[in-house]
């Protein structure tokens, strides 16, 4: 490495102190930028978008399962002969299972949404508390 050849201990010590000070200042700027209300709001918005996306996916899945259940039920109703009664019972059981799965998916989506909202509220409270502590310093 090409560095100054004639440096004494005091120069190296002051250079190290200056480097450490600059690094601490960069870290403080990064921390304040990450904890700014705009950054917290952006994170909350991203979380809300993610929760909404998960809810839409769960809703699409539930709709798809419901359509499949309806098709299975329509097929079972169309085949009303004695030979196909067993298949109709199976289709009805599958339709019930699909309906239960759909209800479970919707419930899971609602719970995930509520959990994300609670998480976002808790994060906002923590950020506000931290901001108040810093303001008091």
C-alpha positions in Angstrom: 0.0 0.0 0.0 1.1 3.5 -0.7 0.9 5.5 2.4 2.9 8.3 4.0 6.3 6.9 4.9 7.3 9.2 7.7 4.3 9.1 10.1 4.8 9.1 13.8 2.6 7.6 16.4 0.6 10.7 17.1 -0.3 11.1 13.4 -1.5 7.5 13.1 -3.4 7.9 16.3 -5.2 11.0 15.2 -5.9 9.4 11.8 -7.5 6.4 13.5 -9.6 8.7 15.7 -10.7 10.8 12.7 -11.7 7.6 10.9 -13.6 6.3 13.9 -15.4 9.6 14.3 -16.4 9.7 10.6 -17.7 6.1 10.8 -19.8 6.9 13.9 -21.2 10.0 12.1 -22.1 7.8 9.0 -23.8 5.3 11.3 -25.7 8.0 13.1 -26.9 9.5 9.9 -28.0 6.0 8.6 -29.8 5.3 11.9 -31.6 8.6 11.9 -32.7 8.0 8.3 -33.9 4.5 9.1 -35.9 5.8 12.1 -37.3 8.8 10.5 -41.1 9.1 10.3 -41.0 8.8 6.6 -39.0 5.6 6.7 -41.4 4.2 9.4 -44.3 5.2 7.2 -42.8 3.5 4.1 -42.2 0.3 6.1 -45.8 0.4 7.3 -47.0 1.0 3.8 -44.9 -1.9 2.5 -46.3 -4.1 5.3 -49.9 -3.1 4.4 -49.3 -3.8 0.8 -47.9 -7.2 1.7 -50.8 -8.0 3.9 -53.3 -6.9 1.2 -51.4 -9.0 -1.4 -51.6 -12.1 0.9 -55.3 -11.5 1.5 -55.9 -11.2 -2.3 -54.0 -14.4 -2.9 -56.0 -16.2 -0.2 -59.2 -14.9 -1.6 -58.3 -16.0 -5.2 -57.4 -19.5 -3.8 -60.7 -19.6 -1.9 -62.6 -18.6 -5.0 -60.9 -21.2 -7.1 -61.6 -23.9 -4.5 -65.3 -22.7 -4.4 -65.6 -22.9 -8.2 -64.0 -26.4 -8.2 -66.5 -27.4 -5.5 -69.4 -26.1 -7.5 -68.2 -27.9 -10.6 -67.8 -31.1 -8.6 -71.3 -30.7 -7.1 -72.7 -30.0 -10.6 -71.0 -33.1 -12.0 -72.3 -35.1 -9.1 -75.9 -33.8 -9.6 -75.7 -34.6 -13.3 -74.8 -38.2 -12.6 -77.8 -39.3 -10.6 -77.9 -43.0 -11.6 -77.4 -45.8 -9.1 -73.9 -46.6 -10.4 -72.7 -43.1 -9.8 -74.2 -42.5 -6.3 -70.9 -43.4 -4.8 -69.1 -40.9 -7.0 -71.7 -38.3 -6.0 -71.1 -38.9 -2.3 -67.4 -38.6 -2.9 -67.9 -35.3 -4.8 -70.1 -34.0 -2.0 -67.5 -34.9 0.5 -64.8 -33.2 -1.6 -67.1 -30.2 -1.9 -67.5 -30.0 1.8 -63.7 -30.5 2.3 -63.1 -27.7 -0.2 -65.5 -25.5 1.6 -63.8 -26.2 4.9 -60.4 -25.5 3.2 -61.8 -22.2 1.8 -63.1 -21.2 5.2 -59.7 -22.0 6.8 -57.9 -20.0 4.1 -60.1 -17.0 4.7 -59.7 -17.3 8.4 -55.9 -17.6 8.1 -55.9 -14.5 5.8 -57.9 -12.5 8.3 -55.7 -13.6 11.2 -52.5 -12.8 9.2 -54.0 -9.4 8.3 -54.8 -8.7 12.0 -51.4 -9.9 13.1 -49.7 -7.6 10.6 -51.7 -4.7 11.7 -50.9 -5.4 15.4 -47.2 -5.7 14.4 -47.3 -2.4 12.5 -49.0 -0.6 15.4 -46.4 -2.1 17.9 -43.5 -1.0 15.6 -45.0 2.5 15.4 -45.3 2.6 19.2 -41.7 1.5 19.6 -40.4 4.0 17.1 -42.4 6.8 18.8 -41.0 5.7 22.2 -37.5 5.7 20.8 -38.0 9.1 19.2 -39.2 10.5 22.5 -36.2 9.1 24.3 -33.8 10.7 21.8 -35.7 14.0 22.0 -35.2 14.0 25.8 -31.4 13.5 25.5 
